[in-house]
Amino acid sequence: MIEHKTKVVVMTDGRVIIDDLPVTKGQLVDVTVEIDAPTKPTYPLRGLPFRLREPFEPAVDESEWNALK
């Protein structure tokens, strides 16, 4: 038995199309479908808009600075 592994994406209508299989017409094949578990995106905020309100202002109030005491 020859094993051929490939990854494909399920189409919107639920079909799976596998191209370029090393088989001939009429040959019997055994098909097993393995479904990968969904993964969380590594960077969920990537691509979202981000705006600094006051980019040149200090991050904390001057009264909280230990260096000035």
mmCIF file as Biopython writes it, N, C-alpha, C and O atoms, coordinates in Angstrom:
data_model
#
loop_
_atom_site.group_PDB
_atom_site.id
_atom_site.type_symbol
_atom_site.label_atom_id
_atom_site.label_alt_id
_atom_site.label_comp_id
_atom_site.label_asym_id
_atom_site.label_entity_id
_atom_site.label_seq_id
_atom_site.pdbx_PDB_ins_code
_atom_site.Cartn_x
_atom_site.Cartn_y
_atom_site.Cartn_z
_atom_site.occupancy
_atom_site.B_iso_or_equiv
_atom_site.auth_seq_id
_atom_site.auth_asym_id
_atom_site.pdbx_PDB_model_num
ATOM 1   N N  . MET A ? 1  ? 0.841   -1.173 0.000   1.0 0.0 1  A 1 
ATOM 2   C CA . MET A ? 1  ? 0.000   0.000  0.000   1.0 0.0 1  A 1 
ATOM 3   C C  . MET A ? 1  ? 0.891   1.242  0.000   1.0 0.0 1  A 1 
ATOM 4   O O  . MET A ? 1  ? 1.846   1.325  0.772   1.0 0.0 1  A 1 
ATOM 5   N N  . ILE A ? 2  ? 0.581   2.191  -0.853  1.0 0.0 2  A 1 
ATOM 6   C CA . ILE A ? 2  ? 1.295   3.466  -0.941  1.0 0.0 2  A 1 
ATOM 7   C C  . ILE A ? 2  ? 0.466   4.514  -0.203  1.0 0.0 2  A 1 
ATOM 8   O O  . ILE A ? 2  ? -0.747  4.609  -0.387  1.0 0.0 2  A 1 
ATOM 9   N N  . GLU A ? 3  ? 1.134   5.288  0.625   1.0 0.0 3  A 1 
ATOM 10  C CA . GLU A ? 3  ? 0.437   6.332  1.372   1.0 0.0 3  A 1 
ATOM 11  C C  . GLU A ? 3  ? 0.801   7.685  0.780   1.0 0.0 3  A 1 
ATOM 12  O O  . GLU A ? 3  ? 1.977   7.978  0.561   1.0 0.0 3  A 1 
ATOM 13  N N  . HIS A ? 4  ? -0.199  8.500  0.525   1.0 0.0 4  A 1 
ATOM 14  C CA . HIS A ? 4  ? 0.010   9.842  -0.024  1.0 0.0 4  A 1 
ATOM 15  C C  . HIS A ? 4  ? -0.697  10.826 0.894   1.0 0.0 4  A 1 
ATOM 16  O O  . HIS A ? 4  ? -1.919  10.781 1.029   1.0 0.0 4  A 1 
ATOM 17  N N  . LYS A ? 5  ? 0.066   11.717 1.529   1.0 0.0 5  A 1 
ATOM 18  C CA . LYS A ? 5  ? -0.520  12.699 2.445   1.0 0.0 5  A 1 
ATOM 19  C C  . LYS A ? 5  ? -0.495  14.073 1.800   1.0 0.0 5  A 1 
ATOM 20  O O  . LYS A ? 5  ? 0.471   14.447 1.135   1.0 0.0 5  A 1 
ATOM 21  N N  . THR A ? 6  ? -1.556  14.808 2.004   1.0 0.0 6  A 1 
ATOM 22  C CA . THR A ? 6  ? -1.649  16.179 1.517   1.0 0.0 6  A 1 
ATOM 23  C C  . THR A ? 6  ? -2.620  16.936 2.410   1.0 0.0 6  A 1 
ATOM 24  O O  . THR A ? 6  ? -3.477  16.329 3.052   1.0 0.0 6  A 1 
ATOM 25  N N  . LYS A ? 7  ? -2.493  18.232 2.455   1.0 0.0 7  A 1 
ATOM 26  C CA . LYS A ? 7  ? -3.414  19.066 3.218   1.0 0.0 7  A 1 
ATOM 27  C C  . LYS A ? 7  ? -4.217  19.897 2.232   1.0 0.0 7  A 1 
ATOM 28  O O  . LYS A ? 7  ? -3.667  20.475 1.295   1.0 0.0 7  A 1 
ATOM 29  N N  . VAL A ? 8  ? -5.521  19.949 2.453   1.0 0.0 8  A 1 
ATOM 30  C CA . VAL A ? 8  ? -6.410  20.738 1.615   1.0 0.0 8  A 1 
ATOM 31  C C  . VAL A ? 8  ? -7.346  21.542 2.510   1.0 0.0 8  A 1 
ATOM 32  O O  . VAL A ? 8  ? -7.531  21.228 3.686   1.0 0.0 8  A 1 
ATOM 33  N N  . VAL A ? 9  ? -7.923  22.568 1.937   1.0 0.0 9  A 1 
ATOM 34  C CA . VAL A ? 9  ? -8.867  23.414 2.656   1.0 0.0 9  A 1 
ATOM 35  C C  . VAL A ? 9  ? -10.272 23.061 2.165   1.0 0.0 9  A 1 
ATOM 36  O O  . VAL A ? 9  ? -10.503 22.918 0.965   1.0 0.0 9  A 1 
ATOM 37  N N  . VAL A ? 10 ? -11.192 22.926 3.094   1.0 0.0 10 A 1 
ATOM 38  C CA . VAL A ? 10 ? -12.577 22.628 2.751   1.0 0.0 10 A 1 
ATOM 39  C C  . VAL A ? 10 ? -13.185 23.864 2.113   1.0 0.0 10 A 1 
ATOM 40  O O  . VAL A ? 10 ? -13.040 24.971 2.630   1.0 0.0 10 A 1 
ATOM 41  N N  . MET A ? 11 ? -13.860 23.679 1.000   1.0 0.0 11 A 1 
ATOM 42  C CA . MET A ? 11 ? -14.481 24.795 0.285   1.0 0.0 11 A 1 
ATOM 43  C C  . MET A ? 11 ? -15.729 25.247 1.035   1.0 0.0 11 A 1 
ATOM 44  O O  . MET A ? 11 ? -16.200 24.550 1.934   1.0 0.0 11 A 1 
ATOM 45  N N  . THR A ? 12 ? -16.265 26.406 0.670   1.0 0.0 12 A 1 
ATOM 46  C CA . THR A ? 12 ? -17.418 26.981 1.379   1.0 0.0 12 A 1 
ATOM 47  C C  . THR A ? 12 ? -18.646 26.085 1.310   1.0 0.0 12 A 1 
ATOM 48  O O  . THR A ? 12 ? -19.483 26.120 2.212   1.0 0.0 12 A 1 
ATOM 49  N N  . ASP A ? 13 ? -18.767 25.296 0.275   1.0 0.0 13 A 1 
ATOM 50  C CA . ASP A ? 13 ? -19.926 24.414 0.161   1.0 0.0 13 A 1 
ATOM 51  C C  . ASP A ? 13 ? -19.671 23.039 0.784   1.0 0.0 13 A 1 
ATOM 52  O O  . ASP A ? 13 ? -20.501 22.139 0.651   1.0 0.0 13 A 1 
ATOM 53  N N  . GLY A ? 14 ? -18.516 22.865 1.471   1.0 0.0 14 A 1 
ATOM 54  C CA . GLY A ? 14 ? -18.215 21.627 2.169   1.0 0.0 14 A 1 
ATOM 55  C C  . GLY A ? 14 ? -17.463 20.595 1.348   1.0 0.0 14 A 1 
ATOM 56  O O  . GLY A ? 14 ? -17.159 19.515 1.854   1.0 0.0 14 A 1 
ATOM 57  N N  . ARG A ? 15 ? -17.155 20.898 0.099   1.0 0.0 15 A 1 
ATOM 58  C CA . ARG A ? 15 ? -16.436 19.946 -0.747  1.0 0.0 15 A 1 
ATOM 59  C C  . ARG A ? 15 ? -14.941 19.989 -0.468  1.0 0.0 15 A 1 
ATOM 60  O O  . ARG A ? 15 ? -14.397 21.010 -0.049  1.0 0.0 15 A 1 
ATOM 61  N N  . VAL A ? 16 ? -14.295 18.859 -0.710  1.0 0.0 16 A 1 
ATOM 62  C CA . VAL A ? 16 ? -12.840 18.740 -0.627  1.0 0.0 16 A 1 
ATOM 63  C C  . VAL A ? 16 ? -12.355 18.251 -1.986  1.0 0.0 16 A 1 
ATOM 64  O O  . VAL A ? 16 ? -12.817 17.222 -2.479  1.0 0.0 16 A 1 
ATOM 65  N N  . ILE A ? 17 ? -11.439 18.977 -2.583  1.0 0.0 17 A 1 
ATOM 66  C CA . ILE A ? 17 ? -10.892 18.589 -3.884  1.0 0.0 17 A 1 
ATOM 67  C C  . ILE A ? 17 ? -9.412  18.285 -3.708  1.0 0.0 17 A 1 
ATOM 68  O O  . ILE A ? 17 ? -8.655  19.115 -3.206  1.0 0.0 17 A 1 
ATOM 69  N N  . ILE A ? 18 ? -9.004  17.085 -4.126  1.0 0.0 18 A 1 
ATOM 70  C CA . ILE A ? 18 ? -7.608  16.672 -4.038  1.0 0.0 18 A 1 
ATOM 71  C C  . ILE A ? 18 ? -7.105  16.460 -5.464  1.0 0.0 18 A 1 
ATOM 72  O O  . ILE A ? 18 ? -7.604  15.599 -6.188  1.0 0.0 18 A 1 
ATOM 73  N N  . ASP A ? 19 ? -6.128  17.241 -5.848  1.0 0.0 19 A 1 
ATOM 74  C CA . ASP A ? 19 ? -5.564  17.153 -7.196  1.0 0.0 19 A 1 
ATOM 75  C C  . ASP A ? 19 ? -4.234  16.409 -7.176  1.0 0.0 19 A 1 
ATOM 76  O O  . ASP A ? 19 ? -3.601  16.270 -6.129  1.0 0.0 19 A 1 
ATOM 77  N N  . ASP A ? 20 ? -3.823  15.936 -8.340  1.0 0.0 20 A 1 
ATOM 78  C CA . ASP A ? 20 ? -2.500  15.337 -8.581  1.0 0.0 20 A 1 
ATOM 79  C C  . ASP A ? 20 ? -2.226  14.120 -7.696  1.0 0.0 20 A 1 
ATOM 80  O O  . ASP A ? 20 ? -1.142  14.000 -7.125  1.0 0.0 20 A 1 
ATOM 81  N N  . LEU A ? 21 ? -3.196  13.226 -7.581  1.0 0.0 21 A 1 
ATOM 82  C CA . LEU A ? 21 ? -2.970  11.986 -6.853  1.0 0.0 21 A 1 
ATOM 83  C C  . LEU A ? 21 ? -2.266  10.977 -7.758  1.0 0.0 21 A 1 
ATOM 84  O O  . LEU A ? 21 ? -2.561  10.908 -8.951  1.0 0.0 21 A 1 
ATOM 85  N N  . PRO A ? 22 ? -1.336  10.192 -7.202  1.0 0.0 22 A 1 
ATOM 86  C CA . PRO A ? 22 ? -0.620  9.204  -8.016  1.0 0.0 22 A 1 
ATOM 87  C C  . PRO A ? 22 ? -1.428  7.902  -8.186  1.0 0.0 22 A 1 
ATOM 88  O O  . PRO A ? 22 ? -0.987  6.831  -7.772  1.0 0.0 22 A 1 
ATOM 89  N N  . VAL A ? 23 ? -2.613  8.015  -8.801  1.0 0.0 23 A 1 
ATOM 90  C CA . VAL A ? 23 ? -3.478  6.858  -9.020  1.0 0.0 23 A 1 
ATOM 91  C C  . VAL A ? 23 ? -3.930  6.837  -10.472 1.0 0.0 23 A 1 
ATOM 92  O O  . VAL A ? 23 ? -3.844  7.841  -11.179 1.0 0.0 23 A 1 
ATOM 93  N N  . THR A ? 24 ? -4.414  5.676  -10.903 1.0 0.0 24 A 1 
ATOM 94  C CA . THR A ? 24 ? -4.955  5.555  -12.253 1.0 0.0 24 A 1 
ATOM 95  C C  . THR A ? 24 ? -6.462  5.425  -12.172 1.0 0.0 24 A 1 
ATOM 96  O O  . THR A ? 24 ? -7.014  5.079  -11.128 1.0 0.0 24 A 1 
ATOM 97  N N  . LYS A ? 25 ? -7.119  5.703  -13.280 1.0 0.0 25 A 1 
ATOM 98  C CA . LYS A ? 25 ? -8.576  5.633  -13.342 1.0 0.0 25 A 1 
ATOM 99  C C  . LYS A ? 25 ? -9.038  4.216  -13.020 1.0 0.0 25 A 1 
ATOM 100 O O  . LYS A ? 25 ? -8.524  3.244  -13.573 1.0 0.0 25 A 1 
ATOM 101 N N  . GLY A ? 26 ? -10.026 4.109  -12.107 1.0 0.0 26 A 1 
ATOM 102 C CA . GLY A ? 26 ? -10.571 2.823  -11.731 1.0 0.0 26 A 1 
ATOM 103 C C  . GLY A ? 26 ? -9.861  2.154  -10.564 1.0 0.0 26 A 1 
ATOM 104 O O  . GLY A ? 26 ? -10.312 1.117  -10.079 1.0 0.0 26 A 1 
ATOM 105 N N  . GLN A ? 27 ? -8.774  2.723  -10.117 1.0 0.0 27 A 1 
ATOM 106 C CA . GLN A ? 27 ? -8.025  2.135  -9.004  1.0 0.0 27 A 1 
ATOM 107 C C  . GLN A ? 27 ? -8.778  2.376  -7.700  1.0 0.0 27 A 1 
ATOM 108 O O  . GLN A ? 27 ? -9.328  3.457  -7.495  1.0 0.0 27 A 1 
ATOM 109 N N  . LEU A ? 28 ? -8.808  1.393  -6.830  1.0 0.0 28 A 1 
ATOM 110 C CA . LEU A ? 28 ? -9.489  1.487  -5.543  1.0 0.0 28 A 1 
ATOM 111 C C  . LEU A ? 28 ? -8.581  2.200  -4.541  1.0 0.0 28 A 1 
ATOM 112 O O  . LEU A ? 28 ? -7.409  1.850  -4.402  1.0 0.0 28 A 1 
ATOM 113 N N  . VAL A ? 29 ? -9.126  3.204  -3.841  1.0 0.0 29 A 1 
ATOM 114 C CA . VAL A ? 29 ? -8.359  3.946  -2.834  1.0 0.0 29 A 1 
ATOM 115 C C  . VAL A ? 29 ? -9.140  3.964  -1.535  1.0 0.0 29 A 1 
ATOM 116 O O  . VAL A ? 29 ? -10.369 3.891  -1.541  1.0 0.0 29 A 1 
ATOM 117 N N  . ASP A ? 30 ? -8.439  4.059  -0.434  1.0 0.0 30 A 1 
ATOM 118 C CA . ASP A ? 30 ? -9.032  4.167  0.886   1.0 0.0 30 A 1 
ATOM 119 C C  . ASP A ? 30 ? -8.828  5.607  1.345   1.0 0.0 30 A 1 
ATOM 120 O O  . ASP A ? 30 ? -7.700  6.101  1.346   1.0 0.0 30 A 1 
ATOM 121 N N  . VAL A ? 31 ? -9.906  6.285  1.734   1.0 0.0 31 A 1 
ATOM 122 C CA . VAL A ? 31 ? -9.827  7.699  2.098   1.0 0.0 31 A 1 
ATOM 123 C C  . VAL A ? 31 ? -10.132 7.842  3.587   1.0 0.0 31 A 1 
ATOM 124 O O  . VAL A ? 31 ? -11.149 7.348  4.074   1.0 0.0 31 A 1 
ATOM 125 N N  . THR A ? 32 ? -9.230  8.529  4.307   1.0 0.0 32 A 1 
ATOM 126 C CA . THR A ? 32 ? -9.421  8.849  5.715   1.0 0.0 32 A 1 
ATOM 127 C C  . THR A ? 32 ? -9.333  10.361 5.864   1.0 0.0 32 A 1 
ATOM 128 O O  . THR A ? 32 ? -8.408  10.985 5.344   1.0 0.0 32 A 1 
ATOM 129 N N  . VAL A ? 33 ? -10.280 10.945 6.564   1.0 0.0 33 A 1 
ATOM 130 C CA . VAL A ? 33 ? -10.291 12.392 6.765   1.0 0.0 33 A 1 
ATOM 131 C C  . VAL A ? 33 ? -9.939  12.669 8.213   1.0 0.0 33 A 1 
ATOM 132 O O  . VAL A ? 33 ? -10.603 12.178 9.126   1.0 0.0 33 A 1 
ATOM 133 N N  . GLU A ? 34 ? -8.883  13.462 8.426   1.0 0.0 34 A 1 
ATOM 134 C CA . GLU A ? 34 ? -8.446  13.872 9.753   1.0 0.0 34 A 1 
ATOM 135 C C  . GLU A ? 34 ? -8.687  15.363 9.874   1.0 0.0 34 A 1 
ATOM 136 O O  . GLU A ? 34 ? -8.189  16.139 9.059   1.0 0.0 34 A 1 
ATOM 137 N N  . ILE A ? 35 ? -9.440  15.772 10.872  1.0 0.0 35 A 1 
ATOM 138 C CA . ILE A ? 35 ? -9.784  17.183 11.022  1.0 0.0 35 A 1 
ATOM 139 C C  . ILE A ? 35 ? -8.883  17.793 12.091  1.0 0.0 35 A 1 
ATOM 140 O O  . ILE A ? 35 ? -8.873  17.344 13.237  1.0 0.0 35 A 1 
ATOM 141 N N  . ASP A ? 36 ? -8.118  18.833 11.703  1.0 0.0 36 A 1 
ATOM 142 C CA . ASP A ? 36 ? -7.245  19.525 12.648  1.0 0.0 36 A 1 
ATOM 143 C C  . ASP A ? 36 ? -8.080  20.361 13.608  1.0 0.0 36 A 1 
ATOM 144 O O  . ASP A ? 36 ? -9.093  20.941 13.217  1.0 0.0 36 A 1 
ATOM 145 N N  . ALA A ? 37 ? -7.656  20.420 14.855  1.0 0.0 37 A 1 
ATOM 146 C CA . ALA A ? 37 ? -8.328  21.251 15.849  1.0 0.0 37 A 1 
ATOM 147 C C  . ALA A ? 37 ? -8.068  22.714 15.519  1.0 0.0 37 A 1 
ATOM 148 O O  . ALA A ? 37 ? -6.950  23.070 15.144  1.0 0.0 37 A 1 
ATOM 149 N N  . PRO A ? 38 ? -9.072  23.560 15.650  1.0 0.0 38 A 1 
ATOM 150 C CA . PRO A ? 38 ? -8.848  24.979 15.360  1.0 0.0 38 A 1 
ATOM 151 C C  . PRO A ? 38 ? -7.847  25.575 16.347  1.0 0.0 38 A 1 
ATOM 152 O O  . PRO A ? 38 ? -7.864  25.247 17.534  1.0 0.0 38 A 1 
ATOM 153 N N  . THR A ? 39 ? -6.989  26.439 15.857  1.0 0.0 39 A 1 
ATOM 154 C CA . THR A ? 39 ? -5.984  27.070 16.708  1.0 0.0 39 A 1 
ATOM 155 C C  . THR A ? 39 ? -6.313  28.545 16.882  1.0 0.0 39 A 1 
ATOM 156 O O  . THR A ? 39 ? -6.870  29.188 15.992  1.0 0.0 39 A 1 
ATOM 157 N N  . LYS A ? 40 ? -5.957  29.059 18.046  1.0 0.0 40 A 1 
ATOM 158 C CA . LYS A ? 40 ? -6.145  30.480 18.294  1.0 0.0 40 A 1 
ATOM 159 C C  . LYS A ? 40 ? -5.081  31.253 17.529  1.0 0.0 40 A 1 
ATOM 160 O O  . LYS A ? 40 ? -3.946  30.792 17.408  1.0 0.0 40 A 1 
ATOM 161 N N  . PRO A ? 41 ? -5.436  32.418 17.014  1.0 0.0 41 A 1 
ATOM 162 C CA . PRO A ? 41 ? -4.414  33.212 16.325  1.0 0.0 41 A 1 
ATOM 163 C C  . PRO A ? 41 ? -3.319  33.644 17.306  1.0 0.0 41 A 1 
ATOM 164 O O  . PRO A ? 41 ? -3.603  33.981 18.456  1.0 0.0 41 A 1 
ATOM 165 N N  . THR A ? 42 ? -2.085  33.630 16.845  1.0 0.0 42 A 1 
ATOM 166 C CA . THR A ? 42 ? -0.960  34.000 17.689  1.0 0.0 42 A 1 
ATOM 167 C C  . THR A ? 42 ? -1.004  35.474 18.074  1.0 0.0 42 A 1 
ATOM 168 O O  . THR A ? 42 ? -0.685  35.834 19.208  1.0 0.0 42 A 1 
ATOM 169 N N  . TYR A ? 43 ? -1.396  36.318 17.140  1.0 0.0 43 A 1 
ATOM 170 C CA . TYR A ? 43 ? -1.475  37.750 17.377  1.0 0.0 43 A 1 
ATOM 171 C C  . TYR A ? 43 ? -2.905  38.218 17.072  1.0 0.0 43 A 1 
ATOM 172 O O  . TYR A ? 43 ? -3.170  38.697 15.969  1.0 0.0 43 A 1 
ATOM 173 N N  . PRO A ? 44 ? -3.831  38.084 18.036  1.0 0.0 44 A 1 
ATOM 174 C CA . PRO A ? 44 ? -5.230  38.383 17.733  1.0 0.0 44 A 1 
ATOM 175 C C  . PRO A ? 44 ? -5.502  39.850 17.420  1.0 0.0 44 A 1 
ATOM 176 O O  . PRO A ? 44 ? -6.527  40.152 16.809  1.0 0.0 44 A 1 
ATOM 177 N N  . LEU A ? 45 ? -4.635  40.766 17.810  1.0 0.0 45 A 1 
ATOM 178 C CA . LEU A ? 45 ? -4.861  42.189 17.544  1.0 0.0 45 A 1 
ATOM 179 C C  . LEU A ? 45 ? -4.149  42.677 16.286  1.0 0.0 45 A 1 
ATOM 180 O O  . LEU A ? 45 ? -4.268  43.848 15.925  1.0 0.0 45 A 1 
ATOM 181 N N  . ARG A ? 46 ? -3.418  41.801 15.620  1.0 0.0 46 A 1 
ATOM 182 C CA . ARG A ? 46 ? -2.684  42.203 14.417  1.0 0.0 46 A 1 
ATOM 183 C C  . ARG A ? 46 ? -3.656  42.691 13.349  1.0 0.0 46 A 1 
ATOM 184 O O  . ARG A ? 46 ? -4.659  42.038 13.059  1.0 0.0 46 A 1 
ATOM 185 N N  . GLY A ? 47 ? -3.343  43.852 12.769  1.0 0.0 47 A 1 
ATOM 186 C CA . GLY A ? 47 ? -4.166  44.398 11.701  1.0 0.0 47 A 1 
ATOM 187 C C  . GLY A ? 47 ? -5.291  45.298 12.180  1.0 0.0 47 A 1 
ATOM 188 O O  . GLY A ? 47 ? -5.943  45.945 11.361  1.0 0.0 47 A 1 
ATOM 189 N N  . LEU A ? 48 ? -5.540  45.359 13.490  1.0 0.0 48 A 1 
ATOM 190 C CA . LEU A ? 48 ? -6.585  46.239 14.000  1.0 0.0 48 A 1 
ATOM 191 C C  . LEU A ? 48 ? -6.050  47.660 14.117  1.0 0.0 48 A 1 
ATOM 192 O O  . LEU A ? 48 ? -4.864  47.846 14.386  1.0 0.0 48 A 1 
ATOM 193 N N  . PRO A ? 49 ? -6.897  48.660 13.922  1.0 0.0 49 A 1 
ATOM 194 C CA . PRO A ? 49 ? -6.420  50.043 14.024  1.0 0.0 49 A 1 
ATOM 195 C C  . PRO A ? 49 ? -6.006  50.381 15.455  1.0 0.0 49 A 1 
ATOM 196 O O  . PRO A ? 49 ? -6.632  49.935 16.417  1.0 0.0 49 A 1 
ATOM 197 N N  . PHE A ? 50 ? -4.955  51.167 15.578  1.0 0.0 50 A 1 
ATOM 198 C CA . PHE A ? 50 ? -4.447  51.577 16.882  1.0 0.0 50 A 1 
ATOM 199 C C  . PHE A ? 50 ? -4.071  53.045 16.796  1.0 0.0 50 A 1 
ATOM 200 O O  . PHE A ? 50 ? -3.355  53.448 15.880  1.0 0.0 50 A 1 
ATOM 201 N N  . ARG A ? 51 ? -4.544  53.846 17.733  1.0 0.0 51 A 1 
ATOM 202 C CA . ARG A ? 51 ? -4.263  55.273 17.694  1.0 0.0 51 A 1 
ATOM 203 C C  . ARG A ? 51 ? -3.822  55.742 19.080  1.0 0.0 51 A 1 
ATOM 204 O O  . ARG A ? 51 ? -4.471  55.430 20.078  1.0 0.0 51 A 1 
ATOM 205 N N  . LEU A ? 52 ? -2.739  56.478 19.139  1.0 0.0 52 A 1 
ATOM 206 C CA . LEU A ? 52 ? -2.283  57.070 20.395  1.0 0.0 52 A 1 
ATOM 207 C C  . LEU A ? 52 ? -2.986  58.410 20.554  1.0 0.0 52 A 1 
ATOM 208 O O  . LEU A ? 52 ? -2.987  59.230 19.636  1.0 0.0 52 A 1 
ATOM 209 N N  . ARG A ? 53 ? -3.586  58.632 21.726  1.0 0.0 53 A 1 
ATOM 210 C CA . ARG A ? 53 ? -4.318  59.880 21.949  1.0 0.0 53 A 1 
ATOM 211 C C  . ARG A ? 53 ? -3.351  61.065 22.083  1.0 0.0 53 A 1 
ATOM 212 O O  . ARG A ? 53 ? -3.527  62.096 21.434  1.0 0.0 53 A 1 
ATOM 213 N N  . GLU A ? 54 ? -2.339  60.905 22.925  1.0 0.0 54 A 1 
ATOM 214 C CA . GLU A ? 54 ? -1.348  61.971 23.140  1.0 0.0 54 A 1 
ATOM 215 C C  . GLU A ? 54 ? 0.031   61.314 23.124  1.0 0.0 54 A 1 
ATOM 216 O O  . GLU A ? 54 ? 0.571   60.999 24.185  1.0 0.0 54 A 1 
ATOM 217 N N  . PRO A ? 55 ? 0.600   61.104 21.957  1.0 0.0 55 A 1 
ATOM 218 C CA . PRO A ? 55 ? 1.834   60.312 21.859  1.0 0.0 55 A 1 
ATOM 219 C C  . PRO A ? 55 ? 3.065   60.950 22.509  1.0 0.0 55 A 1 
ATOM 220 O O  . PRO A ? 55 ? 4.012   60.237 22.843  1.0 0.0 55 A 1 
ATOM 221 N N  . PHE A ? 56 ? 3.076   62.265 22.695  1.0 0.0 56 A 1 
ATOM 222 C CA . PHE A ? 56 ? 4.269   62.911 23.241  1.0 0.0 56 A 1 
ATOM 223 C C  . PHE A ? 56 ? 4.117   63.312 24.707  1.0 0.0 56 A 1 
ATOM 224 O O  . PHE A ? 56 ? 4.982   64.000 25.250  1.0 0.0 56 A 1 
ATOM 225 N N  . GLU A ? 57 ? 3.041   62.895 25.344  1.0 0.0 57 A 1 
ATOM 226 C CA . GLU A ? 57 ? 2.821   63.170 26.761  1.0 0.0 57 A 1 
ATOM 227 C C  . GLU A ? 57 ? 3.442   62.053 27.590  1.0 0.0 57 A 1 
ATOM 228 O O  . GLU A ? 57 ? 3.580   60.936 27.091  1.0 0.0 57 A 1 
ATOM 229 N N  . PRO A ? 58 ? 3.825   62.320 28.853  1.0 0.0 58 A 1 
ATOM 230 C CA . PRO A ? 58 ? 4.372   61.268 29.715  1.0 0.0 58 A 1 
ATOM 231 C C  . PRO A ? 58 ? 3.345   60.166 29.969  1.0 0.0 58 A 1 
ATOM 232 O O  . PRO A ? 58 ? 2.139   60.413 29.947  1.0 0.0 58 A 1 
ATOM 233 N N  . ALA A ? 59 ? 3.823   58.975 30.204  1.0 0.0 59 A 1 
ATOM 234 C CA . ALA A ? 59 ? 2.934   57.841 30.443  1.0 0.0 59 A 1 
ATOM 235 C C  . ALA A ? 59 ? 2.252   57.946 31.799  1.0 0.0 59 A 1 
ATOM 236 O O  . ALA A ? 59 ? 1.118   57.493 31.956  1.0 0.0 59 A 1 
ATOM 237 N N  . VAL A ? 60 ? 2.934   58.545 32.792  1.0 0.0 60 A 1 
ATOM 238 C CA . VAL A ? 60 ? 2.348   58.725 34.124  1.0 0.0 60 A 1 
ATOM 239 C C  . VAL A ? 60 ? 2.488   60.185 34.541  1.0 0.0 60 A 1 
ATOM 240 O O  . VAL A ? 60 ? 3.277   60.928 33.959  1.0 0.0 60 A 1 
ATOM 241 N N  . ASP A ? 61 ? 1.735   60.587 35.532  1.0 0.0 61 A 1 
ATOM 242 C CA . ASP A ? 61 ? 1.786   61.957 36.034  1.0 0.0 61 A 1 
ATOM 243 C C  . ASP A ? 61 ? 3.139   62.210 36.708  1.0 0.0 61 A 1 
ATOM 244 O O  . ASP A ? 61 ? 3.718   61.302 37.304  1.0 0.0 61 A 1 
ATOM 245 N N  . GLU A ? 62 ? 3.639   63.449 36.611  1.0 0.0 62 A 1 
ATOM 246 C CA . GLU A ? 62 ? 4.963   63.772 37.181  1.0 0.0 62 A 1 
ATOM 247 C C  . GLU A ? 62 ? 4.995   63.566 38.700  1.0 0.0 62 A 1 
ATOM 248 O O  . GLU A ? 62 ? 6.066   63.323 39.255  1.0 0.0 62 A 1 
ATOM 249 N N  . SER A ? 63 ? 3.854   63.656 39.382  1.0 0.0 63 A 1 
ATOM 250 C CA . SER A ? 63 ? 3.831   63.471 40.834  1.0 0.0 63 A 1 
ATOM 251 C C  . SER A ? 63 ? 4.142   62.010 41.210  1.0 0.0 63 A 1 
ATOM 252 O O  . SER A ? 63 ? 4.483   61.730 42.360  1.0 0.0 63 A 1 
ATOM 253 N N  . GLU A ? 64 ? 4.027   61.095 40.263  1.0 0.0 64 A 1 
ATOM 254 C CA . GLU A ? 64 ? 4.302   59.702 40.533  1.0 0.0 64 A 1 
ATOM 255 C C  . GLU A ? 64 ? 5.748   59.305 40.230  1.0 0.0 64 A 1 
ATOM 256 O O  . GLU A ? 64 ? 6.114   58.147 40.434  1.0 0.0 64 A 1 
ATOM 257 N N  . TRP A ? 65 ? 6.566   60.221 39.755  1.0 0.0 65 A 1 
ATOM 258 C CA . TRP A ? 65 ? 7.962   59.916 39.422  1.0 0.0 65 A 1 
ATOM 259 C C  . TRP A ? 65 ? 8.797   59.851 40.693  1.0 0.0 65 A 1 
ATOM 260 O O  . TRP A ? 65 ? 8.820   60.821 41.450  1.0 0.0 65 A 1 
ATOM 261 N N  . ASN A ? 66 ? 9.464   58.774 40.948  1.0 0.0 66 A 1 
ATOM 262 C CA . ASN A ? 66 ? 10.350  58.643 42.109  1.0 0.0 66 A 1 
ATOM 263 C C  . ASN A ? 66 ? 11.639  59.416 41.933  1.0 0.0 66 A 1 
ATOM 264 O O  . ASN A ? 66 ? 12.263  59.795 42.925  1.0 0.0 66 A 1 
ATOM 265 N N  . ALA A ? 67 ? 12.055  59.661 40.713  1.0 0.0 67 A 1 
ATOM 266 C CA . ALA A ? 67 ? 13.323  60.355 40.444  1.0 0.0 67 A 1 
ATOM 267 C C  . ALA A ? 67 ? 13.246  61.827 40.847  1.0 0.0 67 A 1 
ATOM 268 O O  . ALA A ? 67 ? 14.276  62.433 41.141  1.0 0.0 67 A 1 
ATOM 269 N N  . LEU A ? 68 ? 12.057  62.409 40.867  1.0 0.0 68 A 1 
ATOM 270 C CA . LEU A ? 68 ? 11.920  63.830 41.212  1.0 0.0 68 A 1 
ATOM 271 C C  . LEU A ? 68 ? 11.817  64.037 42.714  1.0 0.0 68 A 1 
ATOM 272 O O  . LEU A ? 68 ? 11.833  65.181 43.169  1.0 0.0 68 A 1 
ATOM 273 N N  . LYS A ? 69 ? 11.712  62.977 43.497  1.0 0.0 69 A 1 
ATOM 274 C CA . LYS A ? 69 ? 11.561  63.112 44.950  1.0 0.0 69 A 1 
ATOM 275 C C  . LYS A ? 69 ? 12.896  63.204 45.642  1.0 0.0 69 A 1 
ATOM 276 O O  . LYS A ? 69 ? 12.949  63.321 46.866  1.0 0.0 69 A 1 
#
